């Protein structure tokens, strides 16, 4: 983001692409009590939890969440434009390309 006082213009050069920041929570099972019908080990439960998180990450692209995030990003830009206009300035977001980009993976 940059501003030019002479032309009263705020310019947006970059807006972050949607990405999954985290899938909460990280669980590690250290101790559990065995019951008559519960034969899972603590390590089995930890592995199941990790597999569930991976499954969720693989389903995110087809869930439409990235499209929703892009729409909300556009709404944010329009909100910024409204705020800037209230003080008599202009918002230039022509440098933004918010379409057809591949979302980032979970880090």
MMTF fields as JSON, N, C-alpha, C and O atoms, coordinates in Angstrom:
{
  "mmtfVersion": "1.0.0",
  "mmtfProducer": "UNKNOWN",
  "numBonds": 427,
  "numAtoms": 428,
  "numGroups": 107,
  "numChains": 1,
  "numModels": 1,
  "chainsPerModel": [1],
  "groupsPerChain": [107],
  "chainIdList": ["A"],
  "bondAtomList": [4, 2, 8, 6, 12, 10, 16, 14, 20, 18, 24, 22, 28, 26, 32, 30, 36, 34, 40, 38, 44, 42, 48, 46, 52, 50, 56, 54, 60, 58, 64, 62, 68, 66, 72, 70, 76, 74, 80, 78, 84, 82, 88, 86, 92, 90, 96, 94, 100, 98, 104, 102, 108, 106, 112, 110, 116, 114, 120, 118, 124, 122, 128, 126, 132, 130, 136, 134, 140, 138, 144, 142, 148, 146, 152, 150, 156, 154, 160, 158, 164, 162, 168, 166, 172, 170, 176, 174, 180, 178, 184, 182, 188, 186, 192, 190, 196, 194, 200, 198, 204, 202, 208, 206, 212, 210, 216, 214, 220, 218, 224, 222, 228, 226, 232, 230, 236, 234, 240, 238, 244, 242, 248, 246, 252, 250, 256, 254, 260, 258, 264, 262, 268, 266, 272, 270, 276, 274, 280, 278, 284, 282, 288, 286, 292, 290, 296, 294, 300, 298, 304, 302, 308, 306, 312, 310, 316, 314, 320, 318, 324, 322, 328, 326, 332, 330, 336, 334, 340, 338, 344, 342, 348, 346, 352, 350, 356, 354, 360, 358, 364, 362, 368, 366, 372, 370, 376, 374, 380, 378, 384, 382, 388, 386, 392, 390, 396, 394, 400, 398, 404, 402, 408, 406, 412, 410, 416, 414, 420, 418, 424, 422],
  "bondOrderList": [1, 1, 1, 1, 1, 1, 1, 1, 1, 1, 1, 1, 1, 1, 1, 1, 1, 1, 1, 1, 1, 1, 1, 1, 1, 1, 1, 1, 1, 1, 1, 1, 1, 1, 1, 1, 1, 1, 1, 1, 1, 1, 1, 1, 1, 1, 1, 1, 1, 1, 1, 1, 1, 1, 1, 1, 1, 1, 1, 1, 1, 1, 1, 1, 1, 1, 1, 1, 1, 1, 1, 1, 1, 1, 1, 1, 1, 1, 1, 1, 1, 1, 1, 1, 1, 1, 1, 1, 1, 1, 1, 1, 1, 1, 1, 1, 1, 1, 1, 1, 1, 1, 1, 1, 1, 1],
  "groupList": [{"groupName": "UNK", "atomNameList": ["N", "CA", "C", "O"], "elementList": ["N", "C", "C", "O"], "formalChargeList": [0, 0, 0, 0], "bondAtomList": [1, 0, 2, 1, 3, 2], "bondOrderList": [1, 1, 2], "singleLetterCode": "X", "chemCompType": "L-PEPTIDE LINKING"}],
  "groupTypeList": [0, 0, 0, 0, 0, 0, 0, 0, 0, 0, 0, 0, 0, 0, 0, 0, 0, 0, 0, 0, 0, 0, 0, 0, 0, 0, 0, 0, 0, 0, 0, 0, 0, 0, 0, 0, 0, 0, 0, 0, 0, 0, 0, 0, 0, 0, 0, 0, 0, 0, 0, 0, 0, 0, 0, 0, 0, 0, 0, 0, 0, 0, 0, 0, 0, 0, 0, 0, 0, 0, 0, 0, 0, 0, 0, 0, 0, 0, 0, 0, 0, 0, 0, 0, 0, 0, 0, 0, 0, 0, 0, 0, 0, 0, 0, 0, 0, 0, 0, 0, 0, 0, 0, 0, 0, 0, 0],
  "groupIdList": [1, 2, 3, 4, 5, 6, 7, 8, 9, 10, 11, 12, 13, 14, 15, 16, 17, 18, 19, 20, 21, 22, 23, 24, 25, 26, 27, 28, 29, 30, 31, 32, 33, 34, 35, 36, 37, 38, 39, 40, 41, 42, 43, 44, 45, 46, 47, 48, 49, 50, 51, 52, 53, 54, 55, 56, 57, 58, 59, 60, 61, 62, 63, 64, 65, 66, 67, 68, 69, 70, 71, 72, 73, 74, 75, 76, 77, 78, 79, 80, 81, 82, 83, 84, 85, 86, 87, 88, 89, 90, 91, 92, 93, 94, 95, 96, 97, 98, 99, 100, 101, 102, 103, 104, 105, 106, 107],
  "secStructList": [7, 3, 3, 3, 6, 6, 6, 6, 3, 3, 3, 7, 7, 7, 7, 7, 7, 7, 5, 7, 7, 7, 7, 1, 7, 7, 7, 7, 7, 7, 7, 7, 7, 7, 7, 1, 1, 7, 7, 7, 7, 2, 2, 2, 2, 2, 2, 2, 2, 2, 2, 2, 2, 2, 2, 2, 2, 2, 2, 2, 2, 2, 2, 6, 2, 2, 2, 2, 2, 2, 2, 2, 2, 2, 2, 2, 2, 2, 2, 2, 2, 2, 2, 2, 2, 2, 6, 6, 7, 3, 3, 3, 7, 6, 6, 7, 7, 7, 1, 1, 7, 7, 7, 5, 7, 7, 7],
  "xCoordList": [0.848, 0.0, 0.898, 1.93, 0.491, 1.254, 0.256, -0.872, 0.682, -0.198, 0.55, 1.762, -0.204, 0.335, -0.501, -1.668, 0.116, -0.606, -1.005, -2.079, -0.165, -0.462, -1.709, -2.541, -1.837, -3.006, -4.125, -5.183, -3.882, -4.837, -5.298, -6.488, -4.297, -4.563, -3.848, -2.675, -4.578, -3.994, -3.957, -4.966, -2.793, -2.621, -2.368, -1.478, -3.163, -2.946, -2.167, -2.615, -1.005, -0.184, -0.351, -0.219, -0.637, -0.682, -1.745, -1.884, -2.483, -3.441, -3.182, -3.138, -3.009, -2.607, -3.632, -4.841, -3.119, -3.971, -4.493, -3.849, -5.64, -6.17, -5.237, -4.649, -5.121, -4.325, -4.851, -5.435, -4.637, -5.005, -3.854, -2.729, -4.135, -3.089, -2.881, -1.748, -3.954, -3.819, -5.13, -6.2, -5.006, -6.171, -5.982, -5.066, -6.845, -6.701, -7.391, -8.425, -6.952, -5.823, -4.835, -5.153, -3.637, -2.655, -2.827, -2.614, -3.207, -3.407, -2.384, -2.134, -1.809, -0.955, -1.492, -1.64, -1.78, -2.312, -1.151, -0.394, -1.017, 0.076, -0.401, 0.307, -1.588, -2.092, -3.586, -4.302, -4.034, -5.466, -5.741, -4.891, -6.912, -7.286, -7.958, -8.89, -7.492, -8.103, -9.398, -9.484, -10.383, -11.639, -11.829, -10.989, -12.905, -13.162, -13.27, -12.811, -13.886, -14.104, -13.165, -13.29, -12.249, -11.357, -9.929, -9.245, -9.492, -8.167, -7.189, -6.144, -7.509, -6.603, -5.473, -5.676, -4.295, -3.152, -3.133, -3.765, -2.419, -2.31, -1.715, -2.162, -0.727, -0.1, -1.088, -1.02, -2.014, -3.037, -3.949, -4.281, -4.35, -5.232, -4.529, -5.143, -3.255, -2.491, -2.407, -2.59, -2.134, -2.045, -3.391, -3.437, -4.488, -5.819, -6.108, -6.672, -5.714, -5.904, -5.121, -5.652, -3.876, -3.05, -3.619, -3.6, -4.124, -4.749, -6.017, -6.306, -6.766, -7.983, -7.632, -8.323, -6.565, -6.146, -5.721, -6.049, -4.993, -4.57, -5.784, -5.829, -6.761, -7.993, -8.719, -9.2, -8.794, -9.437, -8.701, -9.332, -7.367, -6.577, -6.816, -6.873, -6.955, -7.187, -8.579, -8.796, -9.517, -10.891, -11.125, -12.133, -10.23, -10.423, -10.575, -11.491, -9.73, -9.88, -11.246, -11.774, -11.823, -13.118, -14.297, -15.449, -14.01, -15.071, -15.616, -16.697, -14.87, -15.295, -14.801, -15.123, -14.023, -13.538, -12.607, -12.633, -11.788, -10.896, -11.698, -11.345, -12.778, -13.635, -14.319, -14.438, -14.764, -15.38, -14.358, -14.678, -13.131, -12.079, -11.761, -11.527, -11.749, -11.492, -12.61, -12.352, -13.855, -14.978, -14.858, -15.098, -14.489, -14.319, -13.148, -13.187, -12.113, -10.993, -11.475, -11.115, -12.291, -12.844, -13.735, -13.692, -14.541, -15.376, -14.511, -14.874, -13.366, -12.453, -11.883, -11.774, -11.52, -10.997, -12.067, -11.767, -13.301, -14.391, -14.66, -15.01, -14.497, -14.641, -13.523, -13.768, -12.315, -11.191, -11.458, -11.181, -11.996, -12.317, -13.341, -13.197, -14.36, -15.374, -14.767, -15.087, -13.899, -13.25, -12.382, -12.407, -11.615, -10.718, -11.531, -11.137, -12.654, -13.491, -14.113, -14.387, -14.339, -14.945, -14.026, -14.496, -12.728, -11.802, -11.382, -10.443, -12.092, -11.841, -10.678, -10.172, -10.257, -9.166, -9.744, -10.934, -8.852, -9.228, -8.41, -7.289, -8.982, -8.26, -7.985, -8.906, -6.727, -6.322, -5.916, -4.89, -6.728, -6.407, -6.284, -6.505, -5.93, -5.79, -4.614, -4.59, -3.649, -2.496, -2.82, -2.047, -3.955, -4.326, -4.839, -5.616, -4.39, -4.914, -5.377, -4.575, -6.665, -7.194, -7.859, -8.522, -7.697, -8.312, -7.257, -6.105, -7.672, -6.887, -5.512, -4.559, -5.388, -4.127, -4.31, -5.376, -3.263, -3.296, -3.107, -2.152, -4.009, -3.866, -2.642, -2.175, -2.124, -0.96, -1.353, -2.494, -0.418, -0.635, -0.379, 0.233, -0.852, -0.597, 0.891, 1.547, 1.407, 2.847, 3.168, 4.333],
  "yCoordList": [-1.163, 0.0, 1.232, 1.267, 2.227, 3.468, 4.614, 4.431, 5.788, 6.952, 8.113, 8.26, 8.932, 10.12, 11.303, 11.442, 12.149, 13.281, 14.29, 14.885, 14.496, 15.489, 15.125, 15.985, 13.853, 13.429, 12.864, 12.487, 12.808, 12.239, 10.847, 10.564, 10.002, 8.659, 7.641, 7.8, 6.596, 5.448, 4.322, 4.018, 3.711, 2.657, 1.323, 1.205, 0.329, -1.033, -1.793, -1.919, -2.293, -3.057, -4.557, -5.329, -4.955, -6.387, -6.657, -5.922, -7.722, -8.203, -9.695, -10.381, -10.224, -11.624, -12.596, -12.386, -13.658, -14.725, -15.565, -15.637, -16.191, -17.041, -18.214, -18.801, -18.534, -19.682, -20.217, -19.483, -21.48, -22.087, -21.833, -22.271, -21.129, -20.818, -21.952, -22.247, -22.585, -23.705, -24.473, -23.967, -25.675, -26.489, -26.851, -27.59, -26.33, -26.544, -27.822, -28.128, -28.532, -28.355, -29.491, -30.495, -29.309, -30.379, -31.188, -30.692, -32.414, -33.286, -34.407, -35.007, -34.682, -35.845, -36.612, -36.061, -37.87, -38.705, -39.419, -40.147, -39.21, -39.82, -40.954, -41.938, -40.8, -41.801, -41.946, -40.962, -43.159, -43.408, -44.723, -45.61, -44.817, -46.019, -46.986, -46.615, -48.21, -49.221, -49.709, -49.967, -49.825, -50.408, -51.746, -52.162, -52.403, -53.708, -53.611, -54.5, -52.519, -52.379, -51.361, -51.09, -50.804, -49.782, -50.327, -50.347, -50.761, -51.354, -50.437, -50.897, -49.167, -48.222, -47.86, -47.707, -47.729, -47.212, -45.698, -45.151, -45.032, -43.572, -43.155, -42.17, -43.872, -43.534, -43.71, -42.975, -44.687, -44.873, -43.658, -43.193, -43.149, -41.976, -40.741, -39.945, -40.571, -39.444, -39.544, -38.544, -40.723, -40.925, -40.677, -40.065, -41.14, -40.876, -39.378, -38.877, -38.68, -37.238, -36.559, -35.678, -36.961, -36.375, -36.689, -35.837, -37.904, -38.273, -37.459, -37.091, -37.18, -36.366, -34.95, -34.375, -34.378, -33.036, -33.01, -32.072, -34.035, -34.125, -34.26, -33.647, -35.054, -35.224, -33.881, -33.551, -33.124, -31.803, -30.89, -30.201, -30.877, -30.026, -30.398, -29.523, -31.681, -32.123, -31.752, -31.641, -31.56, -31.222, -29.714, -29.296, -28.906, -27.447, -26.894, -26.103, -27.263, -26.672, -26.913, -26.027, -28.084, -28.365, -27.871, -27.97, -27.346, -26.888, -25.51, -25.128, -24.772, -23.418, -22.358, -21.18, -22.759, -21.788, -20.742, -19.575, -21.161, -20.199, -19.156, -17.976, -19.585, -18.645, -17.671, -16.483, -18.176, -17.314, -16.301, -15.125, -16.757, -15.861, -14.784, -13.631, -15.147, -14.153, -13.114, -11.927, -13.564, -12.627, -11.679, -10.479, -12.221, -11.378, -10.407, -9.289, -10.826, -9.924, -8.765, -7.612, -9.076, -8.017, -7.089, -5.871, -7.661, -6.841, -5.929, -4.781, -6.444, -5.639, -4.476, -3.358, -4.748, -3.677, -2.607, -1.414, -3.028, -2.062, -1.268, -0.09, -1.912, -1.213, -0.179, 0.946, -0.566, 0.375, 1.554, 2.703, 1.263, 2.326, 3.293, 4.508, 2.775, 3.63, 4.499, 5.683, 3.918, 4.671, 5.779, 6.911, 5.446, 6.433, 7.567, 8.731, 7.227, 8.253, 9.202, 10.357, 8.735, 9.603, 10.762, 11.792, 10.603, 11.707, 12.441, 13.236, 12.164, 12.888, 12.357, 13.057, 11.149, 10.541, 9.499, 9.187, 8.963, 7.89, 6.649, 6.743, 5.5, 4.238, 3.668, 3.473, 3.403, 2.802, 1.362, 1.106, 0.43, -0.981, -1.698, -2.905, -0.939, -1.525, -2.497, -3.353, -2.381, -3.288, -4.654, -5.599, -4.761, -6.042, -7.002, -6.628, -8.246, -9.319, -10.401, -11.215, -10.416, -11.335, -12.55, -13.319, -12.734, -13.87, -14.869, -14.512, -16.127, -17.206, -17.427, -17.702, -17.315, -17.633, -18.883, -19.121, -19.677, -20.909, -20.584, -19.893, -21.072, -20.791, -21.462, -22.486, -20.865, -21.407, -22.606, -22.723, -23.47, -24.661, -24.346, -23.332, -25.223, -25.118, -25.261, -26.16, -24.368, -24.385, -25.324, -25.465],
  "zCoordList": [0.0, 0.0, 0.0, 0.67, -0.755, -0.838, -0.946, -1.403, -0.522, -0.632, -1.278, -1.122, -2.006, -2.647, -2.177, -2.543, -1.362, -0.779, -1.848, -1.757, -2.858, -3.907, -4.703, -4.989, -5.059, -5.838, -4.967, -5.471, -3.654, -2.707, -3.164, -3.299, -3.39, -3.874, -2.997, -2.659, -2.638, -1.954, -2.982, -3.618, -3.138, -4.129, -3.431, -2.589, -3.794, -3.309, -4.376, -5.516, -3.994, -4.925, -4.744, -5.693, -3.527, -3.231, -2.178, -1.201, -2.404, -1.41, -1.294, -2.315, -0.091, 0.043, -0.523, -0.424, -1.114, -1.622, -0.45, 0.597, -0.62, 0.449, 0.734, -0.174, 2.002, 2.399, 3.726, 4.523, 3.94, 5.219, 6.17, 5.929, 7.245, 8.213, 9.199, 9.579, 9.613, 10.526, 10.596, 10.257, 11.034, 11.369, 12.825, 13.186, 13.638, 15.082, 15.476, 14.882, 16.346, 17.244, 17.011, 16.373, 17.538, 17.511, 18.791, 19.897, 18.613, 19.767, 19.741, 18.695, 20.87, 21.048, 22.239, 23.33, 22.027, 23.083, 23.767, 23.124, 25.05, 25.795, 26.701, 26.913, 27.216, 28.15, 27.929, 27.746, 27.949, 27.867, 28.563, 28.634, 29.055, 29.78, 28.82, 28.106, 28.802, 27.94, 28.559, 29.759, 27.72, 28.155, 27.458, 26.659, 27.753, 27.151, 25.626, 24.909, 25.133, 23.699, 23.057, 21.863, 23.798, 23.277, 23.25, 24.274, 22.087, 21.967, 21.226, 20.769, 21.106, 20.476, 21.427, 22.631, 20.869, 21.62, 21.471, 20.568, 22.344, 22.267, 20.932, 20.344, 20.444, 19.157, 18.002, 17.016, 18.113, 17.086, 17.008, 15.918, 18.155, 18.19, 17.646, 16.937, 17.967, 17.432, 15.915, 15.221, 15.397, 13.946, 13.271, 12.203, 13.873, 13.321, 13.264, 12.291, 14.312, 14.35, 13.22, 12.544, 13.014, 11.95, 10.573, 9.685, 10.389, 9.118, 8.873, 7.734, 9.92, 9.79, 9.354, 8.512, 9.916, 9.512, 8.049, 7.323, 7.613, 6.218, 5.302, 4.236, 5.712, 4.936, 4.789, 3.706, 5.857, 5.812, 4.84, 4.038, 4.906, 4.011, 2.55, 1.687, 2.275, 0.899, 0.408, -0.798, 1.314, 0.947, 0.83, 0.261, 1.35, 1.335, -0.08, -0.304, -1.053, -2.39, -3.025, -3.697, -2.826, -3.433, -2.588, -3.01, -1.41, -0.518, -0.876, -0.429, -1.679, -2.024, -1.05, -1.206, -0.045, 0.946, 0.324, 0.715, -0.641, -1.289, -2.062, -2.062, -2.721, -3.45, -2.497, -2.795, -1.358, -0.341, 0.168, 0.341, 0.406, 0.893, -0.143, 0.221, -1.437, -2.488, -2.542, -2.743, -2.362, -2.348, -1.154, -1.281, -0.004, 1.176, 0.996, 1.51, 0.271, -0.014, -0.88, -0.642, -1.882, -2.725, -1.913, -2.088, -1.025, -0.137, 0.733, 0.988, 1.185, 2.007, 1.208, 1.712, -0.042, -0.903, -1.111, -1.079, -1.32, -1.501, -0.224, -0.284, 0.926, 2.204, 2.37, 2.805, 2.025, 2.091, 1.157, 1.503, -0.028, -0.978, -0.38, -0.523, 0.281, 0.907, 1.999, 2.105, 2.805, 3.889, 3.322, 3.805, 2.297, 1.682, 1.052, 1.124, 0.44, -0.195, 0.824, 0.499, 2.048, 3.057, 3.437, 3.921, 3.221, 3.517, 2.245, 2.261, 1.129, -0.107, -0.935, -1.812, -0.671, -1.432, -2.388, -2.353, -3.257, -4.182, -3.848, -3.348, -4.131, -3.967, -5.345, -6.138, -5.627, -6.894, -6.614, -5.983, -7.087, -6.902, -8.244, -8.337, -9.282, -10.615, -10.702, -11.587, -9.808, -9.828, -9.241, -9.398, -8.567, -7.951, -9.01, -9.889, -8.907, -9.737, -8.785, -8.328, -8.483, -7.48, -8.112, -7.415, -9.402, -10.078, -10.526, -10.774, -10.623, -11.224, -10.619, -11.348, -9.316, -8.665, -7.839, -7.272, -7.776, -7.006, -5.533, -5.175, -4.657, -3.226, -2.639, -3.138, -1.563, -0.877, -0.03, 0.415, 0.178, 0.996, 2.465, 2.8, 3.326, 4.752, 5.016, 4.49, 5.833, 6.113, 7.235, 7.608]
}
